[in-house]
Amino acid sequence: MIHAERHPLASQVVVLNARAEDHTGRVIPGEEFEIEDWADRLWGKSWMEMTGDEAARHYAIRSAHGRMPIDNEVVYGHIEGECALVHASELGEL
């Protein structure tokens, strides 16, 4: 199901919390994340259906390594200008 409303922090910059660490070092705690919106609202479908998209592929790898829940509470945005997906639980203080 696609989120009906924009993410409450859309268009804001937040700091990623301690849950954000991954094996690639691309998404790390303390990094600033510029939120666009829920990924499913932007794409019109789940991140799990976004074959070929690098941000979705990277998030899939992170979730496969057991770091992220496999659900649609996924936010699309940018880290240092690079597109990224993070789970809502990675936003702000833990």
The first five atom37 places (N, CA, C, CB, O) and aatype in JSON, in Angstrom:
{
  "aatype": [12, 9, 8, 0, 6, 1, 8, 14, 10, 0, 15, 5, 19, 19, 19, 10, 2, 0, 1, 0, 6, 3, 8, 16, 7, 1, 19, 9, 14, 7, 6, 6, 13, 6, 9, 6, 3, 17, 0, 3, 1, 10, 17, 7, 11, 15, 17, 12, 6, 12, 16, 7, 3, 6, 0, 0, 1, 8, 18, 0, 9, 1, 15, 0, 8, 7, 1, 12, 14, 9, 3, 2, 6, 19, 19, 18, 7, 8, 9, 6, 7, 6, 4, 0, 10, 19, 8, 0, 15, 6, 10, 7, 6, 10],
  "atom_mask": [
    [1, 1, 1, 1, 1],
    [1, 1, 1, 1, 1],
    [1, 1, 1, 1, 1],
    [1, 1, 1, 1, 1],
    [1, 1, 1, 1, 1],
    [1, 1, 1, 1, 1],
    [1, 1, 1, 1, 1],
    [1, 1, 1, 1, 1],
    [1, 1, 1, 1, 1],
    [1, 1, 1, 1, 1],
    [1, 1, 1, 1, 1],
    [1, 1, 1, 1, 1],
    [1, 1, 1, 1, 1],
    [1, 1, 1, 1, 1],
    [1, 1, 1, 1, 1],
    [1, 1, 1, 1, 1],
    [1, 1, 1, 1, 1],
    [1, 1, 1, 1, 1],
    [1, 1, 1, 1, 1],
    [1, 1, 1, 1, 1],
    [1, 1, 1, 1, 1],
    [1, 1, 1, 1, 1],
    [1, 1, 1, 1, 1],
    [1, 1, 1, 1, 1],
    [1, 1, 1, 0, 1],
    [1, 1, 1, 1, 1],
    [1, 1, 1, 1, 1],
    [1, 1, 1, 1, 1],
    [1, 1, 1, 1, 1],
    [1, 1, 1, 0, 1],
    [1, 1, 1, 1, 1],
    [1, 1, 1, 1, 1],
    [1, 1, 1, 1, 1],
    [1, 1, 1, 1, 1],
    [1, 1, 1, 1, 1],
    [1, 1, 1, 1, 1],
    [1, 1, 1, 1, 1],
    [1, 1, 1, 1, 1],
    [1, 1, 1, 1, 1],
    [1, 1, 1, 1, 1],
    [1, 1, 1, 1, 1],
    [1, 1, 1, 1, 1],
    [1, 1, 1, 1, 1],
    [1, 1, 1, 0, 1],
    [1, 1, 1, 1, 1],
    [1, 1, 1, 1, 1],
    [1, 1, 1, 1, 1],
    [1, 1, 1, 1, 1],
    [1, 1, 1, 1, 1],
    [1, 1, 1, 1, 1],
    [1, 1, 1, 1, 1],
    [1, 1, 1, 0, 1],
    [1, 1, 1, 1, 1],
    [1, 1, 1, 1, 1],
    [1, 1, 1, 1, 1],
    [1, 1, 1, 1, 1],
    [1, 1, 1, 1, 1],
    [1, 1, 1, 1, 1],
    [1, 1, 1, 1, 1],
    [1, 1, 1, 1, 1],
    [1, 1, 1, 1, 1],
    [1, 1, 1, 1, 1],
    [1, 1, 1, 1, 1],
    [1, 1, 1, 1, 1],
    [1, 1, 1, 1, 1],
    [1, 1, 1, 0, 1],
    [1, 1, 1, 1, 1],
    [1, 1, 1, 1, 1],
    [1, 1, 1, 1, 1],
    [1, 1, 1, 1, 1],
    [1, 1, 1, 1, 1],
    [1, 1, 1, 1, 1],
    [1, 1, 1, 1, 1],
    [1, 1, 1, 1, 1],
    [1, 1, 1, 1, 1],
    [1, 1, 1, 1, 1],
    [1, 1, 1, 0, 1],
    [1, 1, 1, 1, 1],
    [1, 1, 1, 1, 1],
    [1, 1, 1, 1, 1],
    [1, 1, 1, 0, 1],
    [1, 1, 1, 1, 1],
    [1, 1, 1, 1, 1],
    [1, 1, 1, 1, 1],
    [1, 1, 1, 1, 1],
    [1, 1, 1, 1, 1],
    [1, 1, 1, 1, 1],
    [1, 1, 1, 1, 1],
    [1, 1, 1, 1, 1],
    [1, 1, 1, 1, 1],
    [1, 1, 1, 1, 1],
    [1, 1, 1, 0, 1],
    [1, 1, 1, 1, 1],
    [1, 1, 1, 1, 1]
  ],
  "atom_positions": [
    [[0.83, -1.18, 0.0], [0.0, 0.0, 0.0], [0.88, 1.25, 0.0], [-0.95, -0.01, 1.21], [1.82, 1.35, 0.8]],
    [[0.6, 2.17, -0.85], [1.37, 3.41, -0.97], [0.92, 4.39, 0.11], [1.21, 4.03, -2.38], [-0.28, 4.55, 0.37]],
    [[1.89, 5.06, 0.73], [1.56, 6.07, 1.75], [0.66, 7.14, 1.13], [2.85, 6.7, 2.34], [0.94, 7.66, 0.05]],
    [[-0.4, 7.47, 1.83], [-1.35, 8.46, 1.34], [-0.86, 9.89, 1.55], [-2.69, 8.27, 2.03], [-1.21, 10.78, 0.77]],
    [[-0.08, 10.11, 2.57], [0.4, 11.45, 2.92], [1.91, 11.54, 2.75], [0.0, 11.81, 4.37], [2.62, 10.54, 2.84]],
    [[2.39, 12.75, 2.5], [3.83, 12.98, 2.43], [4.47, 12.62, 3.77], [4.13, 14.46, 2.07], [3.82, 12.64, 4.81]],
    [[5.75, 12.29, 3.71], [6.47, 12.03, 4.96], [6.45, 13.32, 5.78], [7.95, 11.55, 4.68], [6.63, 14.4, 5.22]],
    [[6.24, 13.23, 7.09], [6.15, 14.44, 7.9], [7.42, 15.3, 7.89], [5.81, 14.06, 9.31], [7.36, 16.48, 8.22]],
    [[8.55, 14.72, 7.52], [9.81, 15.47, 7.48], [10.26, 15.76, 6.04], [10.9, 14.7, 8.21], [11.41, 16.13, 5.82]],
    [[9.36, 15.59, 5.08], [9.71, 15.83, 3.68], [10.27, 17.24, 3.51], [8.47, 15.64, 2.77], [9.79, 18.2, 4.13]],
    [[11.29, 17.36, 2.68], [11.99, 18.62, 2.38], [12.85, 19.13, 3.53], [10.98, 19.68, 2.01], [13.29, 20.28, 3.52]],
    [[13.08, 18.28, 4.52], [13.94, 18.66, 5.64], [15.21, 17.82, 5.64], [13.18, 18.5, 6.99], [15.28, 16.77, 4.99]],
    [[16.2, 18.28, 6.36], [17.44, 17.54, 6.55], [17.46, 17.02, 7.98], [18.7, 18.43, 6.25], [17.26, 17.78, 8.93]],
    [[17.7, 15.73, 8.13], [17.79, 15.12, 9.45], [19.12, 14.38, 9.55], [16.59, 14.16, 9.71], [19.76, 14.07, 8.55]],
    [[19.51, 14.09, 10.77], [20.72, 13.32, 11.01], [20.32, 11.86, 11.18], [21.51, 13.85, 12.26], [19.35, 11.56, 11.88]],
    [[21.07, 10.96, 10.54], [20.8, 9.53, 10.68], [21.3, 9.04, 12.03], [21.46, 8.73, 9.52], [22.35, 9.46, 12.5]],
    [[20.54, 8.14, 12.64], [20.89, 7.64, 13.97], [21.75, 6.38, 13.9], [19.62, 7.36, 14.76], [22.17, 5.97, 12.81]],
    [[22.01, 5.77, 15.03], [22.92, 4.62, 15.13], [22.45, 3.4, 14.35], [23.09, 4.25, 16.57], [23.26, 2.54, 14.02]],
    [[21.17, 3.29, 14.03], [20.67, 2.16, 13.24], [21.12, 2.24, 11.78], [19.15, 2.09, 13.3], [21.01, 1.25, 11.06]],
    [[21.62, 3.39, 11.34], [21.91, 3.64, 9.93], [23.2, 2.99, 9.43], [21.99, 5.1, 9.7], [23.45, 3.01, 8.22]],
    [[23.99, 2.43, 10.27], [25.26, 1.86, 9.83], [25.06, 0.68, 8.89], [26.1, 1.44, 11.04], [24.2, -0.17, 9.13]],
    [[25.85, 0.63, 7.82], [25.82, -0.53, 6.92], [27.24, -0.94, 6.56], [25.01, -0.2, 5.63], [28.2, -0.25, 6.9]],
    [[27.36, -2.05, 5.89], [28.68, -2.62, 5.59], [29.45, -1.86, 4.51], [28.52, -4.05, 5.15], [30.66, -2.07, 4.37]],
    [[28.8, -0.99, 3.77], [29.49, -0.27, 2.69], [30.03, 1.08, 3.12], [28.55, -0.08, 1.52], [30.89, 1.64, 2.45]],
    [[29.53, 1.6, 4.23], [29.94, 2.92, 4.67], [29.23, 4.04, 3.93], [0.0, 0.0, 0.0], [29.54, 5.21, 4.13]],
    [[28.28, 3.69, 3.07], [27.54, 4.7, 2.31], [26.49, 5.4, 3.17], [26.88, 4.06, 1.1], [26.22, 6.58, 2.98]],
    [[25.9, 4.67, 4.09], [24.89, 5.2, 5.0], [25.44, 5.01, 6.41], [23.48, 4.49, 4.81], [25.58, 3.89, 6.88]],
    [[25.75, 6.12, 7.07], [26.39, 6.02, 8.38], [25.71, 6.93, 9.4], [27.88, 6.39, 8.26], [25.14, 7.96, 9.05]],
    [[25.77, 6.53, 10.69], [25.21, 7.37, 11.74], [25.87, 8.75, 11.73], [25.39, 6.71, 13.11], [27.07, 8.89, 11.47]],
    [[25.07, 9.76, 12.02], [25.57, 11.12, 12.08], [25.56, 11.83, 10.74], [0.0, 0.0, 0.0], [25.76, 13.05, 10.68]],
    [[25.34, 11.09, 9.66], [25.3, 11.68, 8.32], [23.99, 12.46, 8.15], [25.42, 10.57, 7.21], [22.95, 12.06, 8.67]],
    [[24.06, 13.56, 7.42], [22.85, 14.33, 7.13], [22.12, 13.7, 5.95], [23.19, 15.81, 6.83], [22.73, 13.34, 4.94]],
    [[20.81, 13.57, 6.08], [19.96, 12.97, 5.06], [18.88, 13.97, 4.69], [19.34, 11.63, 5.56], [18.07, 14.36, 5.53]],
    [[18.86, 14.37, 3.43], [17.85, 15.3, 2.92], [16.66, 14.5, 2.42], [18.44, 16.21, 1.78], [16.76, 13.79, 1.42]],
    [[15.55, 14.6, 3.11], [14.36, 13.8, 2.81], [13.55, 14.41, 1.67], [13.49, 13.65, 4.06], [13.23, 15.59, 1.69]],
    [[13.23, 13.57, 0.68], [12.27, 14.0, -0.35], [10.87, 13.57, 0.04], [12.65, 13.41, -1.74], [9.98, 14.4, 0.16]],
    [[10.68, 12.26, 0.25], [9.36, 11.73, 0.61], [9.49, 10.22, 0.79], [8.28, 12.07, -0.49], [10.57, 9.65, 0.63]],
    [[8.37, 9.59, 1.13], [8.32, 8.13, 1.15], [8.69, 7.64, -0.25], [6.9, 7.6, 1.59], [8.25, 8.22, -1.24]],
    [[9.47, 6.6, -0.34], [9.89, 6.07, -1.64], [8.69, 5.63, -2.46], [10.86, 4.89, -1.44], [8.64, 5.88, -3.67]],
    [[7.72, 4.97, -1.84], [6.57, 4.47, -2.6], [5.71, 5.61, -3.17], [5.71, 3.58, -1.71], [5.11, 5.44, -4.23]],
    [[5.66, 6.74, -2.5], [4.9, 7.88, -3.05], [5.6, 8.46, -4.28], [4.74, 8.98, -1.98], [4.94, 8.85, -5.24]],
    [[6.91, 8.51, -4.25], [7.66, 9.05, -5.39], [7.62, 8.13, -6.6], [9.09, 9.32, -4.99], [7.5, 8.59, -7.74]],
    [[7.72, 6.84, -6.34], [7.81, 5.87, -7.44], [6.47, 5.26, -7.83], [8.76, 4.77, -7.06], [6.36, 4.66, -8.89]],
    [[5.46, 5.41, -6.97], [4.17, 4.81, -7.26], [4.13, 3.32, -7.01], [0.0, 0.0, 0.0], [3.18, 2.64, -7.4]],
    [[5.16, 2.81, -6.37], [5.22, 1.38, -6.02], [6.29, 1.18, -4.95], [5.51, 0.51, -7.27], [7.06, 2.09, -4.64]],
    [[6.33, 0.0, -4.41], [7.28, -0.35, -3.37], [8.72, -0.29, -3.88], [6.97, -1.73, -2.81], [8.98, -0.52, -5.06]],
    [[9.64, 0.01, -2.98], [11.06, -0.03, -3.32], [11.45, -1.44, -3.78], [11.93, 0.4, -2.11], [12.4, -1.6, -4.55]],
    [[10.73, -2.45, -3.3], [11.03, -3.85, -3.65], [10.75, -4.15, -5.12], [10.23, -4.79, -2.76], [11.24, -5.15, -5.65]],
    [[9.97, -3.31, -5.77], [9.63, -3.48, -7.18], [10.51, -2.63, -8.1], [8.18, -3.14, -7.41], [10.34, -2.67, -9.32]],
    [[11.43, -1.88, -7.54], [12.24, -0.95, -8.31], [13.53, -1.6, -8.82], [12.58, 0.28, -7.48], [14.63, -1.16, -8.49]],
    [[13.38, -2.63, -9.6], [14.55, -3.3, -10.17], [15.29, -2.33, -11.08], [14.13, -4.57, -10.96], [14.68, -1.59, -11.85]],
    [[16.59, -2.34, -10.98], [17.41, -1.47, -11.8], [17.74, -0.14, -11.17], [0.0, 0.0, 0.0], [18.62, 0.57, -11.66]],
    [[17.07, 0.23, -10.09], [17.37, 1.49, -9.41], [18.47, 1.25, -8.39], [16.09, 2.08, -8.73], [18.36, 0.37, -7.54]],
    [[19.55, 2.04, -8.47], [20.7, 1.8, -7.6], [20.39, 2.01, -6.12], [21.83, 2.72, -8.0], [20.84, 1.23, -5.29]],
    [[19.62, 3.03, -5.79], [19.28, 3.27, -4.38], [18.46, 2.09, -3.83], [18.49, 4.59, -4.23], [18.69, 1.65, -2.7]],
    [[17.52, 1.59, -4.62], [16.71, 0.45, -4.18], [17.57, -0.81, -4.07], [15.55, 0.21, -5.15], [17.38, -1.61, -3.15]],
    [[18.5, -0.98, -4.99], [19.4, -2.15, -4.93], [20.26, -2.1, -3.68], [20.3, -2.21, -6.19], [20.42, -3.11, -2.99]],
    [[20.8, -0.94, -3.37], [21.63, -0.79, -2.18], [20.82, -1.06, -0.92], [22.25, 0.62, -2.12], [21.29, -1.73, 0.0]],
    [[19.59, -0.54, -0.87], [18.74, -0.79, 0.29], [18.41, -2.28, 0.4], [17.44, 0.05, 0.2], [18.36, -2.82, 1.5]],
    [[18.18, -2.93, -0.72], [17.9, -4.37, -0.72], [19.08, -5.15, -0.13], [17.59, -4.87, -2.15], [18.88, -6.1, 0.62]],
    [[20.28, -4.75, -0.49], [21.48, -5.4, 0.06], [21.54, -5.17, 1.57], [22.77, -4.85, -0.62], [21.81, -6.1, 2.33]],
    [[21.28, -3.94, 2.0], [21.29, -3.65, 3.43], [20.25, -4.49, 4.17], [21.03, -2.16, 3.68], [20.54, -5.05, 5.22]],
    [[19.04, -4.57, 3.61], [17.99, -5.33, 4.28], [18.3, -6.82, 4.27], [16.63, -5.07, 3.62], [17.96, -7.53, 5.22]],
    [[18.93, -7.31, 3.2], [19.3, -8.73, 3.13], [20.35, -9.1, 4.17], [19.81, -9.07, 1.74], [20.4, -10.24, 4.63]],
    [[21.18, -8.15, 4.54], [22.19, -8.4, 5.56], [21.61, -8.28, 6.97], [23.36, -7.42, 5.4], [22.34, -8.32, 7.96]],
    [[20.3, -8.14, 7.05], [19.63, -8.15, 8.33], [19.66, -6.84, 9.08], [0.0, 0.0, 0.0], [19.31, -6.8, 10.25]],
    [[20.08, -5.77, 8.43], [20.18, -4.49, 9.11], [18.86, -3.7, 9.09], [21.27, -3.65, 8.47], [18.6, -2.92, 10.0]],
    [[18.04, -3.91, 8.06], [16.84, -3.12, 7.9], [15.6, -4.0, 7.81], [16.95, -2.25, 6.65], [15.66, -5.11, 7.29]],
    [[14.49, -3.51, 8.34], [13.23, -4.25, 8.17], [12.85, -4.3, 6.68], [12.08, -3.58, 8.99], [13.19, -3.4, 5.92]],
    [[12.18, -5.34, 6.3], [11.71, -5.45, 4.92], [10.24, -5.08, 4.92], [11.93, -6.9, 4.34], [9.35, -5.93, 5.02]],
    [[9.99, -3.77, 4.8], [8.64, -3.23, 4.73], [8.69, -1.97, 3.87], [8.07, -2.93, 6.16], [9.71, -1.69, 3.24]],
    [[7.63, -1.21, 3.85], [7.6, -0.01, 3.02], [7.69, 1.29, 3.81], [6.34, 0.0, 2.21], [7.25, 2.34, 3.34]],
    [[8.26, 1.22, 5.0], [8.52, 2.43, 5.79], [9.88, 2.99, 5.37], [8.47, 2.13, 7.34], [10.75, 3.24, 6.2]],
    [[10.04, 3.17, 4.07], [11.32, 3.53, 3.46], [11.22, 4.93, 2.86], [11.72, 2.49, 2.38], [10.26, 5.25, 2.15]],
    [[12.22, 5.73, 3.15], [12.25, 7.13, 2.75], [13.32, 7.34, 1.69], [12.49, 8.05, 3.98], [14.43, 6.82, 1.8]],
    [[12.97, 8.11, 0.67], [13.91, 8.46, -0.4], [14.47, 9.84, -0.13], [13.21, 8.4, -1.79], [13.75, 10.76, 0.26]],
    [[15.77, 9.99, -0.36], [16.4, 11.29, -0.18], [17.83, 11.27, -0.67], [0.0, 0.0, 0.0], [18.21, 10.46, -1.52]],
    [[18.63, 12.17, -0.1], [20.01, 12.32, -0.57], [20.99, 12.43, 0.6], [20.14, 13.56, -1.46], [20.71, 13.06, 1.62]],
    [[22.13, 11.8, 0.42], [23.26, 11.91, 1.34], [24.42, 12.45, 0.51], [23.62, 10.52, 2.03], [24.89, 11.79, -0.42]],
    [[24.87, 13.63, 0.87], [25.95, 14.28, 0.12], [25.66, 14.3, -1.38], [27.29, 13.57, 0.39], [26.56, 14.07, -2.2]],
    [[24.41, 14.57, -1.74], [24.0, 14.68, -3.14], [23.71, 13.36, -3.82], [0.0, 0.0, 0.0], [23.23, 13.35, -4.96]],
    [[23.99, 12.24, -3.16], [23.73, 10.92, -3.74], [22.36, 10.41, -3.31], [24.84, 9.91, -3.33], [21.99, 10.55, -2.14]],
    [[21.61, 9.82, -4.23], [20.31, 9.24, -3.92], [20.48, 8.07, -2.96], [19.59, 8.78, -5.2], [21.41, 7.28, -3.08]],
    [[19.57, 7.99, -2.0], [19.64, 6.9, -1.02], [18.25, 6.61, -0.47], [20.6, 7.26, 0.13], [17.36, 7.47, -0.48]],
    [[18.09, 5.39, -0.01], [16.9, 4.98, 0.72], [17.31, 4.65, 2.14], [16.19, 3.76, 0.04], [18.32, 3.98, 2.36]],
    [[16.54, 5.11, 3.08], [16.76, 4.74, 4.48], [15.41, 4.35, 5.07], [17.41, 5.91, 5.29], [14.36, 4.77, 4.6]],
    [[15.47, 3.54, 6.09], [14.26, 3.15, 6.79], [13.87, 4.28, 7.74], [14.45, 1.81, 7.56], [14.74, 4.96, 8.28]],
    [[12.59, 4.47, 7.96], [12.11, 5.52, 8.86], [12.75, 5.4, 10.25], [10.58, 5.46, 8.98], [12.95, 6.41, 10.92]],
    [[13.07, 4.2, 10.68], [13.67, 4.01, 11.99], [15.1, 4.52, 12.07], [13.64, 2.54, 12.36], [15.66, 4.6, 13.17]],
    [[15.7, 4.87, 10.94], [17.07, 5.39, 10.92], [17.13, 6.92, 11.03], [17.76, 4.94, 9.65], [18.21, 7.5, 11.13]],
    [[15.97, 7.56, 11.0], [15.91, 9.03, 10.99], [15.92, 9.58, 12.41], [14.66, 9.51, 10.24], [15.17, 9.11, 13.27]],
    [[16.74, 10.58, 12.66], [16.74, 11.27, 13.94], [17.35, 10.47, 15.07], [0.0, 0.0, 0.0], [17.99, 9.44, 14.85]],
    [[17.15, 10.96, 16.27], [17.74, 10.32, 17.45], [17.09, 8.98, 17.73], [17.61, 11.22, 18.66], [15.9, 8.78, 17.51]],
    [[17.9, 8.07, 18.23], [17.42, 6.73, 18.59], [17.11, 6.67, 20.06], [18.45, 5.65, 18.22], [16.68, 5.62, 20.55]]
  ]
}
